[in-house]
Amino acid sequence: MAEIENRPSNFIRTIIDKDLESGKHAATHTRFPPEPNGFLHIGHAKSICLNFGIAKDYQGLCNLRFDDTNPEKEDIDYVHSIQEDVQWLGFNWDGDICYSSNYFEQLHGYAVELIEKGLAYVCFLSAEQAREYRGTLTEPGKNSPYRDTSIEENLALFAKMKNGEFKEGECVLRAKIDMASSFMVLRDPIIYRIRFAHHHQTGDTWCIYPMYDFTHCISDALEGITHSLCTLEFQDNRRLYDWVLDNISLECHPQQIEFSRLNLEYTLMSKRKLNALVDENHVSGWDDPRMPTIAGLRRRGYTPGSIVEFCKRIGITKQENMVEMGMLEACIREDLNDNAPRAMAVLDPIKIVIENFDEEKVETISAPNHPNKEEMGRRELPFTRELYIERDDFKVSANNKYKRLVLDKEVRLRNAYVIKAVRHDEDEAGNITTVYCTYDPETLGKNPSDGRKVKGVIHWVSASHGVKAEIRNYDRLFTEANPAAAEDFTTVLNPDSCVVFSQAVVEPALANAKVEQGYQFERTGYFCRDNKEAGLVFNQTVGLRDSWAKEQKK
């Protein structure tokens, strides 16, 4: 009972609770029905968590069903990526994977049944003519001249469609509902069209393919779905969903319930627009770490737990809203702050030489893998005469607010000694190349004995033992919070969304970092090893704090 009381609450779960209490349903059965025409994105994660979460909490079932009725835009690679994403998020479907194409024979049979009942007809209007006949939001449509074709002739024409005797676009099968309906979706919608396209599941068996609105409700009913959960843009389509099921010989009638889709700042949730980003080479692919796809977030270092927690926090409502990117980033930052081991990496290195440290000496310094979790163990850091520090961590002169290395002043090296900068070298362009320092050998793990106050701490990597790596700092893909509102979303792409540090140096242990392993690079941010590149490449997951919000307020 305690587990039931701790379930998240929303209006959908309230409906389910009432249905179970009233005996309308003995158990719940949901489904996640993606179209395999692209990779899943963070919006789909919300639906995954909802549908599979309900099945888990109510000890019911959840199907994974591919809505594969549009072979021209679908691909088996998308099918595989979707399966992988669902499982990576921590969910498993019940039974075998389902495909709408599994039901093509039954769907065809129900289309024939509608024709036999005088509720569907073959229409030869061109696409342009059909738009004219359809009417507008303020004016009713008018009947197609083919609407009153006899049942016998419609059956014969539909059989010709099925046999490939008409060209693509020459005719369609339409439901006969009401051309004067105030709901456009009920104005004799198309339920079948001709497509001479190879299907990734059925091959060349079919040349007619059912439309989504006809397919989806029947697929739900054939699978015994109790609650068909979809986003608000399908609210009017519920009338067609119910009309189809009310007029065919299927006893099961699932209930369609709509909820608000996820709108996330600085991202796009349209598969068509995301596909354009890929096709036009604005990103490296569907799994580019700047993309809001699950594969992109995974490659960037987001964990399944952080995404599931994000979906939990935003909740399920009927109200459309724009979710702040900071909320998603807070979830992964909290996760990695607790669980990511610490490491040191220098992105833009300059060399320092500790002149009073023995040239041949390699000292081993022990450092914790996590400052608050002793159980995560410790690591050994080689400390040598020559080290690398960040270029931004040294200035020839600076005011008191600058807490890093300044000429003739001291700073502490993380987990190591206090050093003092005494001189530096520059190249012909005035760029600092080397900083010469001294160190205080009595300051390892303790403050200077004479009471000197050292306020700054910087990170470092041994010049001789550090490992070369490429580090990619990622930022928001767009400069506008709502890029979909731009007339051309490509005009608001962020030119600095990916900054590559090709000369970075990381501590030796990171040479063996596991793919997708997350780390906190001390003083820099959270990073993970890329899951696609063969070399040592780290992707920035998120900064240590939300610096973007501060920048926007300036």
Disulfide bonds with the S-S distance in Angstrom:
none
